[in-house]
Amino acid sequence: MEERRLTALPETVEQYQAGFPLLTEEAVGNRTDLEEGELFTLEAPDGDFLGRGYIGKQNKGIGWILTKKENEQIDEQFISKKLMMAISRRGNLLASEETTAFRVFNGEGDGFGGILIDYYAGYYVLQFYSLGAYSFRQQFIDILTQTMDPAGIYEKKRFSDDQEKQQSDFVSGNEAPAPLPIKENGMNFAVYLDDGAMTGIFLDQRDVRKTLRDEWAAGSTVLNTFSYTGAFSTAAALGGAVSTVSVDAANRSREKTAEQFRLNEIDMDSQTILVDDVFSWFRKAASRQQTYDIVVLDPPSFARTKQTMFRAAKDYGRLVEDALELMEPGSLLIASTNHAGLPRWRFRRQVEQAFKAKDRRFRMEKQFSLPEDFLVNADYPEGDYLKVLAMRVL
């Protein structure tokens, strides 16, 4: 495909000269003639070279700049270099027996926006966020196959297209068992590589779970809300929590959480798994005057149930206020969001205002962002999406 020449509008030139990797509609005047996967060269109005990349339309923008070197071509050799550099950066994790699931390639953080690759105990899962990114699918698969000897390869298409819906995400090699057991800092988790967009664990919370297990859980009662498959509850129980309560609106959360407990030989008598709307359950728990030593809030950016609509950018403070009704002085709040559009300072302000509204004080124990394998491009701070505040209630 012939490379397209695009001219950046004058007001956007400075950000691209500084290294901003995302091509936006506004930068090139809302062009409608650009094709998915098409390579482009971006130039300033005076003809100066700004970067080279590909068109891949997703909610963030319409493409990614991959190189600032005028003579560097985007071809299989380029992809191989990016992928091998990314894998070499994770050498310590690839050699680990304690952690066997992590991110191998983190999009723009590793120099190729729109494509993520996760590693699960010998298997690789590729995620494509646009049809344009998907056009590079075979090169990535071929390079992984030739260099890493994968047990198997899976793919997740995180975009809509006109193709018939895939029956399976399996691509090549051997199919993974279901569940596939993986390790994270010595903890056992069950994952499913061919079960929709998510696998059963959010790998970006690895550092938070380890700290919960090692530093905070011993002797505590733990409430884990929006608990998904109970990974935080598992970490807490393994860290010596007296009891855990896991609350999630999805019916399957009950079975999936119990599976994680069994895999770690955790005493089920001290664990409670509830299928309920978290906001409704908060009200019921407050009316019963229940309290917890540790409360984990890890909601999705957007959620809708029969009773509630939640948007992290607007409603997180309300969630914290509800949680504080169940917390006494000395308890620990772990407040987390993965909403990329919610800046860290604004998220913290929401949480702090909720404390103020309830006339409560706190001491910041620890803050987390993405773990080391989720490499972030310094010129694209939006990529550092994870924000976690651990706050001691005073």
Protein Blocks (a to p, Z undefined) as FASTA:
>chain_A
ZZddddddfklmmmmmnopabdcfklnopaakbcehiacddddfkopafbdcdddddfkb
nbdcfbfcfklccdfklmmmmmmmmmmmmmmmmmpckbccdcfbgcjlnopghiacddee
hiacdddfbfklmmmmmmmmmmmmmmnopabdcdddfbdcfbdcdfbfcfghjddddddd
ddeehiacdddfbgcjbnoiafklmmmmmmmmmmmmgopacddehklnommmmmmmmnop
abdcdddfbfklmmmmmmmmmmnopafklpccddddfklmmmmmmmnopacfbdcddddf
bdcdfkbccdfklmmmmmmmmmmmmccehiacddddfbfklcfklmmmmmmmmmmmnopa
cddfbdcdddfklccdfklmklmmbccdddddZZ
